Amino acid sequence: MNKEILLTEDEFVVAKYDGIPEHVVHFWERIAWGNEGAVYQNMKVSSHIPLIVNPTLFAIERDERILGTGVFSNLEITSGSDAYNCQYVRYFAMDPETRGQGIMKRFSLRGMLLVRGRETRKTVYFALVERGNKASFKAVQNTGYTHVGTIKTFGFSRFFPGKVNFSRLTDATDKELMLTKLKEFYKNHSLVQFNPVFLDNQYVVIRDQAGEILAGCQYHRCHWKVNRLPGKTGKLLLKLLPKIPLLNKIFNPEKFEFLAFEAIYFQLGKEHLLEQLFESMLHEEKLNAAMFWLDEKDPLVAIIGRTFSLGLIHGFLKKNDVCMMQDYHGLSEQEIQDFTARPYYASAFDYA
C-alpha cells in the first residue's frame, strides 16, 4: 500500500496512505467513540472499512505507531440538480494514551491542508461530530470546518415486531427503477449519494398488488458496545437495563445490536407503511431496535413524527444529535448558500 510522508517534525510523522492498512483497522477496533456524550465501540468496524468509497488515510505517527487518524472518503454528491466532488472526513480519532497532549491540534490542520491543497475541483468537505464530543468538535473546527446544521438521531423499537409481506430488490432493473425513485424523492436535498444502497441486497420494499413500489428502505445490521451514557441517569441505565427482561431486548449496552435505516422512501399518502416495513425488518433479523438519522430541517421529521410512534428506545437516543461540519473549495457564495439551505441527506452507513 502506497505511503507518502507529508511532513516530519521532532519525533512525529504525518503520513498519507492510499487505502486503509490493516494495522489502522486494529487501532480503530480498540477506540471508544465519543467523549462527553455517549461513548461506544463499533464492534463491526473491520467489516465496515472495506466498504468505504475511495478512502485516503491521514495519520499521525511516532516510531511507526499510530497516534491519530482521519480518513477522506471521495464521493460524488448532489445538491438539487447540481453535482459536486465531495470529501467526507471520518474516523477522526486519537489514541487514548496521548489525548490531552495537543498532538492532534498541532498536526491535524497542517496535515489536512496539505491533502486538501492538492484538490483542483469544486469540492465539498464535511465531517460528522456527536454533539457531546466537544474535543472532536473543536479539533474539526480548528481545521477550518464550520458547523452548518444538526442531524437528529431517531430510535425505533418494538418488543414484538410484526411482519407484512415485503420483498428484497435483487433484480438489476428493479434496482435501477428504485434508484430513479430515490433521486426524485431526495431531489431537494444536499449531500445526496446512494453508494450504500443495495448493499448485501438489503433494500426492501412493500408493493401493491400490481407490483408498484409503495415504500422502501435500506438497512444495515450494526453492533455497538456502549461504555457510557451521559448524566447520572445514563450511568444508572447502563447498570440496570441488562438485568431487566424485555427492556434488555430493546437496549443492552453490553451487546447493542440494531438495524440502521437509510434511503427511506414512500409514495405520497403511503407513509404509514414505513412503520410496517421497519417492524418487518426487525422481525426478519430477530432484533428489536433500529436507528436512523435525519436533518432537523428535513420534512421527513414531521411526517414520521405524526404518522407512528417510534417506541421506547427513542427516549434513550433522541438527545444524541450530530453536528454537520462543512468546508468548501471553489464554490461560489451563492452555491454555498444554496447548498446549506437544503436539508442534508443522512446515510446511515456514515453514522452507524
C-alpha positions in Angstrom: 0.0 0.0 0.0 1.4 3.4 -1.0 2.5 5.6 1.9 3.6 9.2 1.5 5.3 11.3 4.2 3.6 14.7 4.2 5.7 16.3 7.0 8.1 15.4 9.8 8.7 17.3 13.0 10.6 16.2 16.1 9.7 12.6 16.5 6.3 12.9 14.7 5.4 12.0 11.2 2.2 12.9 9.2 1.6 10.3 6.5 -0.9 9.7 3.8 -2.0 6.2 2.8 -3.9 5.4 -0.4 -6.3 3.0 1.3 -6.6 1.6 4.8 -3.7 -0.6 6.1 -4.6 -3.5 8.4 -2.8 -2.1 11.5 -5.0 1.0 11.4 -8.1 -1.2 11.4 -6.8 -2.8 14.6 -6.2 0.7 16.0 -9.9 1.6 15.4 -11.1 -1.6 16.9 -9.9 -0.5 20.3 -11.1 3.1 20.0 -14.1 4.2 22.1 -16.0 6.8 20.0 -17.5 9.8 21.7 -16.3 11.8 24.6 -18.7 13.8 26.8 -21.9 12.2 25.4 -22.5 8.6 24.7 -19.3 6.5 24.4 -19.3 3.3 22.4 -17.2 0.8 20.5 -18.2 -0.2 17.0 -17.8 -4.0 17.1 -18.2 -4.3 13.3 -15.6 -1.8 12.2 -13.4 -4.4 10.4 -16.3 -5.3 8.1 -17.3 -1.7 7.6 -13.9 -0.4 6.4 -13.7 -2.3 3.1 -17.0 -0.7 2.0 -15.7 2.9 2.4 -15.7 4.6 -1.1 -12.2 5.7 -2.3 -10.5 6.1 1.1 -7.4 8.1 1.8 -5.9 7.8 5.3 -4.3 10.7 7.0 -2.3 9.5 10.1 -0.1 11.0 12.8 2.6 8.5 13.8 5.5 8.2 16.2 8.0 5.4 15.8 5.7 3.7 13.3 2.9 3.7 15.9 -0.5 5.3 15.0 -1.4 8.2 17.3 -4.2 9.9 15.4 -6.2 9.3 12.2 -8.6 10.9 9.7 -10.0 9.3 6.5 -11.1 11.2 3.4 -13.8 9.3 1.5 -14.0 10.7 -2.0 -17.6 10.7 -3.3 -19.8 12.4 -5.8 -22.8 14.0 -4.2 -25.7 16.1 -5.5 -27.4 19.2 -4.2 -30.6 19.8 -6.0 -29.7 19.4 -9.7 -26.0 20.2 -9.2 -23.3 17.6 -8.7 -20.1 18.1 -6.7 -16.9 16.3 -5.8 -17.0 15.6 -2.1 -14.5 14.5 0.6 -16.1 13.1 3.7 -13.8 13.1 6.7 -14.4 10.2 9.0 -12.6 8.1 11.6 -11.2 11.2 13.2 -9.6 9.5 16.2 -6.8 9.9 18.8 -5.0 7.2 20.8 -6.5 7.4 24.3 -3.0 7.3 25.8 -2.0 10.6 24.0 -5.2 12.6 24.4 -4.8 15.9 26.0 -1.2 16.4 24.8 -2.1 18.7 22.0 -0.8 16.4 19.3 -4.0 16.4 17.2 -4.3 20.1 17.4 -0.6 20.6 16.5 -0.7 18.5 13.3 -4.3 18.0 12.1 -4.8 21.3 10.5 -1.4 21.3 8.7 -1.8 17.7 7.5 -5.3 18.2 6.3 -4.4 21.4 4.5 -1.6 19.5 2.7 -4.1 16.9 1.5 -6.8 19.5 0.6 -4.3 21.8 -1.2 -3.9 19.2 -3.9 -7.6 19.4 -4.9 -8.3 21.3 -8.1 -12.1 20.5 -8.5 -15.0 22.2 -6.8 -15.2 20.2 -3.6 -17.5 20.0 -0.6 -15.8 18.7 2.6 -17.9 17.5 5.5 -17.4 15.8 8.8 -19.9 14.5 11.4 -19.3 15.0 15.1 -21.5 13.9 18.0 -23.0 16.9 19.8 -21.5 15.9 23.1 -18.0 15.3 21.8 -16.5 18.7 22.4 -12.9 17.6 21.8 -13.6 16.3 18.3 -15.8 19.3 17.5 -13.0 21.7 18.4 -10.4 19.7 16.5 -12.6 19.6 13.3 -13.4 23.3 13.8 -9.7 24.1 14.1 -9.1 22.6 10.6 -11.4 25.2 9.1 -14.8 23.5 9.2 -18.0 25.3 10.1 -21.0 24.0 12.0 -23.8 24.3 9.4 -26.6 22.0 10.7 -27.8 19.4 13.1 -28.6 15.8 12.3 -31.2 14.3 14.6 -30.9 10.7 15.9 -34.0 8.6 15.8 -34.6 5.3 17.5 -37.3 2.8 16.5 -38.2 -0.2 18.7 -40.8 -2.8 19.2 -41.0 -5.5 21.9 -42.8 -7.8 19.5 -42.3 -6.5 15.9 -45.0 -7.6 13.4 -44.5 -8.6 9.8 -46.0 -7.8 6.5 -45.2 -9.1 3.0 -42.2 -7.4 1.6 -39.5 -8.1 -1.0 -35.8 -7.5 -1.4 -34.6 -5.8 -4.5 -32.2 -8.2 -6.2 -33.0 -7.6 -9.9 -30.9 -5.0 -11.7 -33.9 -3.5 -13.4 -35.8 -3.1 -10.1 -32.7 -1.5 -8.5 -32.4 1.0 -11.4 -36.1 1.9 -11.1 -35.7 2.3 -7.3 -32.7 4.5 -7.7 -34.7 6.7 -10.1 -37.4 7.0 -7.4 -34.9 7.8 -4.7 -33.3 10.6 -6.8 -36.7 12.1 -7.3 -37.7 11.7 -3.7 -34.5 13.5 -2.5 -34.2 16.0 -5.3 -34.4 18.9 -2.9 -31.7 17.7 -0.5 -28.0 18.3 -0.3 -25.2 15.7 0.2 -27.2 13.1 -1.6 -25.4 9.9 -2.5 -26.7 6.4 -2.6 -23.4 4.3 -2.5 -24.5 2.1 0.4 -28.0 1.5 -1.1 -28.5 -2.2 -2.3 -25.5 -3.4 -0.2 -26.0 -7.1 0.5 -29.4 -7.0 -1.2 -30.8 -5.3 1.9 -33.0 -2.7 0.2 -36.6 -3.9 1.0 -39.9 -2.7 -0.4 -43.7 -3.1 0.1 -45.6 -3.3 -3.2 -49.2 -3.2 -4.1 -51.0 -6.0 -6.0 -49.9 -4.6 -9.3 -46.2 -4.7 -8.2 -45.9 -0.9 -7.8 -43.4 0.0 -5.0 -45.2 1.9 -2.2 -42.5 2.2 0.4 -38.9 1.1 0.8 -35.6 1.4 2.8 -32.1 0.1 3.0 -31.0 -1.5 6.3 -27.6 -2.3 7.7 -27.0 -4.6 10.7 -24.9 -3.0 13.4 -23.3 -3.9 16.8 -22.1 -1.5 19.4 -20.8 -1.9 22.9 -22.0 1.2 24.8 -19.5 2.1 27.5 -21.1 5.2 28.8 -24.3 7.3 28.6 -24.4 10.9 29.7 -25.5 12.1 33.1 -26.5 10.2 36.3 -29.5 8.6 34.6 -27.2 7.3 31.9 -24.9 5.6 34.5 -28.0 4.0 36.2 -29.3 2.8 32.9 -26.1 1.1 32.0 -26.2 -0.9 35.2 -30.0 -1.7 35.2 -31.0 -2.3 31.6 -29.1 -5.5 31.1 -30.9 -7.0 34.1 -34.5 -6.1 33.2 -36.4 -8.6 31.0 -37.9 -7.2 27.8 -36.1 -3.9 28.2 -32.8 -5.6 27.6 -34.2 -6.8 24.3 -34.5 -3.2 23.2 -31.2 -1.9 24.6 -28.5 -4.0 26.1 -25.3 -1.8 26.3 -23.0 -4.8 26.5 -24.3 -6.0 23.1 -26.4 -3.4 21.4 -27.4 -4.9 18.1 -29.7 -2.9 15.9 -30.6 -2.1 12.3 -29.7 1.3 10.7 -32.2 2.5 8.1 -31.5 4.9 5.2 -32.8 5.8 1.7 -36.3 5.9 3.2 -38.9 6.1 0.5 -42.7 6.2 0.3 -45.4 7.2 -2.2 -47.4 10.3 -1.2 -50.1 9.1 1.3 -48.4 5.8 2.0 -46.1 7.0 4.8 -47.9 4.7 7.3 -46.3 1.7 5.5 -42.9 2.7 6.9 -43.9 1.5 10.3 -44.9 -1.9 8.9 -41.7 -2.0 6.9 -39.5 -1.1 9.8 -41.2 -3.7 12.0 -40.9 -6.3 9.3 -37.1 -5.8 9.1 -36.8 -6.2 12.9 -38.8 -9.4 12.7 -36.7 -10.7 9.8 -33.4 -10.0 11.6 -34.7 -11.1 15.0 -33.9 -7.8 16.6 -36.0 -5.2 18.5 -34.3 -1.9 17.8 -33.3 0.3 14.9 -31.8 3.8 14.3 -31.9 6.3 11.5 -30.8 9.9 11.1 -32.5 13.0 9.6 -31.5 16.6 9.2 -33.6 18.6 11.7 -35.0 20.6 8.7 -35.9 17.6 6.7 -39.7 17.4 6.1 -39.5 13.7 6.9 -39.0 14.6 10.6 -42.5 16.0 10.9 -44.1 13.3 8.6 -42.7 10.4 10.6 -43.4 12.2 13.9 -47.1 12.5 13.2 -47.6 9.1 11.5 -46.4 6.5 14.1 -44.8 6.0 17.5 -41.1 5.4 17.4 -41.0 3.3 20.6 -39.2 3.2 23.8 -35.6 3.4 22.5 -36.1 6.8 21.0 -36.2 8.2 24.5 -32.7 6.9 25.1 -31.3 8.2 21.8 -33.1 11.4 20.9 -30.5 13.7 22.6 -27.6 12.2 20.6 -27.6 14.8 17.9 -24.8 15.0 15.4 -23.2 18.2 14.2 -22.8 18.7 10.5 -19.4 20.4 9.8 -18.5 21.6 6.4 -15.8 23.4 4.3 -15.7 24.2 0.6 -13.2 24.6 -2.2 -14.0 26.5 -5.4 -17.7 27.0 -4.7 -19.2 30.5 -5.1 -21.0 32.2 -2.1 -24.3 31.6 -3.9 -23.6 27.9 -4.3 -22.7 27.6 -0.7 -25.9 29.4 0.4 -28.0 27.1 -1.9 -26.2 24.0 -0.6 -26.6 24.8 3.1 -30.3 25.9 2.7 -31.4 22.4 1.7 -31.9 19.6 4.2 -28.9 17.2 4.2 -29.4 13.6 3.2 -28.1 11.4 6.0 -26.7 8.0 5.1 -27.0 5.5 8.0 -23.8 3.9 6.7 -21.9 7.1 7.7 -23.4 7.4 11.2 -23.5 3.7 12.3 
